[in-house]
Amino acid sequence: MSRNRCLTAFIIIFLVSVLVSGSLSARDHLQSVNTSTVYVSKILDGLVAVIDVSTDEIIAVLRTGSNPAEIAVVDALGRAYVADLTDGTVTVIDTTDHSIEETIAVGHPVAAVGVDQSLQRVYALDFSNGTPGTNLHEIDADTNIETTDVAIGSRLQNIAVDPGESRAYATDFVDGVIVIDTSSLTVVTNLPVSNLPHGVAVHPDLNRLYVTQLDGDTVTVIDTTTHAVVDTLSVGDTPQWIGVDLIRNKAFVTNEGDGTVSVIDLSTNTVGTDTIPVGADPLTVTIHEPAAKAYVYNLGDGTISVIDTINETVIATIDVLFADGFESGDTSAWSGTMP
């Protein structure tokens, strides 16, 4: 897969889960507040859709910036933060009523956002497309003010946060994996992960970091205590994103090149022999642990495949194609769950 295609695929659509109340182990891009919804953002349309996890139907749509990208949620404050690939902004959504709260200008297109729940800080990464994406922007979620802007990398891609250890991990096409001390916003070290490291997820209970490699068709497993590579796992063709189910000790990897999802048993670091067929060009994955569901966005056909994370089968498909003339707040142009 070419680098240009990697970047194109990277920017299309992102998901984030907002869980039922009761905080689970710390992780990035999957937070718990008092609702049970999944947020979907789609580039070019400037819209974010809200999906009810119990029915897998769209219940609300919000108009954000020009090209909304990744989303992260601050549990205690009930706020979702939406990166924008064009505007150089982060849009704040009130997750209690799904309304736009405000827009934060950071001065550079933003692709990835992560959250430190302990510090109630949001970390936004510069988008790398044409111009280098080098900086991390820290936002105080209490005040929604950018407090710090520091250069950390060269071609930044994604970020995962482990609040318990005051660490963030950013993937970078040039610099591998960048380890950041979130208490001081300094770079601790760079881990040499090759072959276009892209997706990243942390398992705090196992002290493990999982990194997808677009050109290697692999997932690298790193010990977050020693920073040593403990395993390299072969998955499908062009692994993009990885989502971790902490309850079931599983990871789900989207394989864009062959239209499947690989499942990893995290207790043994073994990849299942059978992959899960989904839609065309699967890109992102978000895990909703209480519902035992994984939501996979399929770039090629504009659908979301809903996977039962216990039985590892697709149980529903949601069409998220945007209709012409679609207005924010109107769900009539959307289809619900398809059998």
Secondary structure, DSSP 8 states (H G I E B T S, - for coil): --HHHHHHHHTSEEEEEEE-SS--S--SSEEE-SS-EEEEEETTTTEEEEEETTTTEEEEEEE-SSSEEEEEEETTTTEEEEEETTTSEEEEEETTTTEEEEEEE-SS-EEEEEEETTTTEEEEEE--SSS-B-EEEEEETTTTEEEEEEE--SBEEEEEEEGGGTEEEEEETTTEEEEEETTTTEEEEEE---S-EEEEEEETTTTEEEEEETTTTEEEEEETTT--EEEEEE-SSSEEEEEEETTTTEEEEEETTTTEEEEEETTTTEE-SS-EE-SSSEEEEEEETTTTEEEEEETTTTEEEEEETTTTEEEEEEE----TT--TT--TTS--EE-
